[in-house]
């Protein structure tokens, strides 16, 4: 009897487990549908044109970043008449944390799949997906080779063959800020002309903190752009340095070694670049994020005075009086910013840098209707 009871209890546990799993799947599906409906409704209510630009950022959970994204969207709307403009996050973690109000009031963002599905349902005739990434790394790969490719393949069967055929060569992807070496050169020129950067580099070290891809994940060879940017910046001033959060040989301790001078072999993917630095005796430094927004990396990895391994702490420990926040940035996006308070300006907060991204969008738009635009392999062949 005990054995029978045990078997019955075991069977009930299995059934309960299966029921729970099924409920979880149903919840996930209903959430997906709920979010899709929310995006569908936004597109229906905001659609004014038959052409659209979908901006894709990794995302963030910081209010300062949200205001930066709002500024980017607003400027795109002003500069691209005839296009509707929407913003998506590619990071599920950022979407969920923003929805949960991790650092500020809850705010809803949605991934590119939801947006592209809504865009298709709304019948847009030309679609431009613009990456707000800095280099062509992992996130850009996901945008181009997953989200956009799935949309062009009509993966979920949301659209008719006739509609997909109409999109043939009418969908393009705008490249990241530093897609090519020439982009790194352009960015160096722009950053060196920024009033706050120009003032800082004239009085000491200026170090930019990029993200980078971890070792072994150098998608599209994008990591080399950081070294190229540093090369072009250092042609303008030997006080410039560029490092990253994720790339071997470019961590903050490596940057400090470069400040002390010497010749270093820096490995980037399959490329090893030899860089020579003269000892820098400057006793002041200003840190800047080389990222579209100032979020966790900028405020924590770069600027946190309570973290001994932050860039701020390590520069100061090396005897260099360091600032991560500044008070003389003239075009802040953050609504709660007040004159005199410390501020971390990110790349997308700089109008001149936003223009570089928009140049990439214009280049993408110029490819619409040509063989350089994307094709739709799922369309039925003509009979």
C-alpha positions, 0 to 999 in steps of 0.5 A: 500500500505504501508503495502504491501511495508513493507511486500515486504521489510521484505521478501527481507530482509529475502531472503538477509539474507538467501543468505548471510548465504548460501554464508558464508556456501559456503565460509567455505566449500571452505576454508576447501577444500582449507586447505585440498588441501594444506595439501594433497599437502604437504604430497604428496610432502614430503612422503618418507615412509609408516609410519608416526608420527603426532605431535599434539600441542595446538599451539601458535602465538609466533615466539619463539614457532614456532622455538621450534616446528621446533626444535621438528620436526627436532629432531623427524626426526633424531630419528625416521628413517623410519617415516615421521614427521608432526606437527599440532595445535589443537587450531583453535584460534592459527591456525587462529591467526598464519595465520593472523600474530598476533605476527610475519610473517603469518604462516600456521598450520593445525588441526589434522583432515586435517592432518589425512585425508591427511595421509589417502589419501596418504596411510600410513600403520602405523600412530602414533599420538603423543601428545605434551601436558604436562598432559592428559587434555582437549586438549589430550582428543580432540586429542584422543577421537575426531580427532583420533576416527573420523579418525578411524571411517572414519567419512567423508567416505574419505577412502575405507573399504580395506584401513581402514581394513589395518589400524586395530591395526596399529594406536596408540596415544602417551601419554602426557609428564606426563601421569602417576605418574612415568612420573612426577617423571622422569620429576622432575629428568630431570628438577633438572639436567638442568644446569640453573635450578640447578643454580637457585634452589641453590640460591633461589626459582624456581617456575614452572607455568603450565596450568592445567584444570579449576575446574570441567574439570579434564580430566583423572585426569591429574591435580594431576600430577602437585602436584605429580611433586611438591612432587618429586621436593621438595624431591630434594630441598625445593626451588621448587614450582609448580602452574598453570594458571587454577587450583583452589588452585594453582594460583600464590597467592596460591604459595606465601602462600606456600612460607610463610609456612603452611599446605594446602588442595589442591583440584584436581578434586575428590581428596584433597591432603594435602601439608605441606610447611616450611616457605621459607626465600629466597629473590630471585626467578626464574620463568619457564613455565611448558609448551611445549612452551613459548607463551602468558602464559609465556610472559604475565601471568608469565613474564609481569612486567606491569601486577600487577597480573602476577607471576613476579609482585606478587613475587616482590610485596611479597619482592622476587627479581624475574626473569622471563627471564634469560641469561644463557640458553644454547640451545635456539630455538628462531632464533632471540635470542642473547647472553646476552638477556633475554630468557624464556626456555620452556619444549620442548626447553630442549633436555632432556625433548624432550627425555621424549616425544620421549620415549612415542612415542617409547612406542606407536610404540611398540604397533603397530600390537598388541591388544593395538593399535586402531581398526577400527570399520567401516571396513566391516566384512569378509564374 
